[in-house]
Amino acid sequence: MPYLTTEKKATIFTTYGGKPTNTGSIEGQVALLTERINHISNHLKGNKKDFSSQRGLMMMVGNRKRLLTYLSKHDLTGYRALIEKLGLRK
């Protein structure tokens, strides 16, 4: 059973992107990446030697960082609201 079903993706994009079909929104993509990063992080706590998942995790973190940098340059208030909503930076 996949951890991220289509209903879960639709709720993520509805919450952060506005509509379930708005999959191109930066906010929705960052929220989806955050969900995947949290899932893989929990997987790696129990499987410390899974290096391919570890590499995938680092690539996702870098991708999320690039998207957040883009968002901070183009929409600073939206960026601040999103990191507050997701609880990313302290």
N, C-alpha and C positions, 0 to 999 in steps of 0.2 A: 504494500500500500504506500503510495507516494506521500511524503510529508506535506507537500504543497499542492493541494487540489485546485481545480479551476474555480471552485466557489471561494476558496481562501484567497486566491489571486484577485478575484473580482472584488472581494471586500477590501483588500489592500488598496486596489486602484480606486475604488469608490471613496475610501476614507481620505487618501492622500492626493489622488489625481482628479477627483471630481466626478467622473463617470467610470463605469467598469470597462468601457471600450477605450478610454483615454490611456492606452498603455505607453504612449510616447512621452508623457509628462515626466519631467525630471524628478519631481517629488515622488511620484509613484514608482519610478525606477529605483530611487534611493531606498524607499521603504521596502521594496521587494528584495533588493540586495541585502538590506539589513536583516530581513527575515532569514534569508539563506545563510548569511554569515553566522547568525546566532545558532542555526541548526547544525552547521558544520563545526562550529566551536564546541558544541556539546558532544558531537561525535568524536572529536579529537581528544576530549578529556578522558575518554575510555580507551581510545585506540591511538596511543602516542606515536607508534611507528608507521602510521598511515601517511607516508610522505607525499603521495599524489594528491590526497585531499588537502594536505597542508599547503601545497603549492597552489591548488585551486582557490583556497581560502585567501592566500596572499594576493592573488590576482583579483579576486572580488573586492578585497579591501582597497586595492589601488584604483579599481574602476569606480568604486563609491567615492573615493577621495577626489578623483577627477570630476565627477558629476557635482559634488558639493562645491568644489572650487568654481566651476562654471556658474552654479546657482548663486554663490556669494558675489560674483562679479556682476551678474545681471539683475538679481532681485535680492537685495540684502535683507529686507524684512521677511520675505518668504523663506530665505535660508535660515534666519534666526527662529522663525516659527517652526520650521521642519525639524531642526536639531533639538528644539525644546520638546516637540511632540514625540520624537523618537528616543530622546534621552541619550544622544550620542556624546556630546562633549559636556564637560562639567564646568 
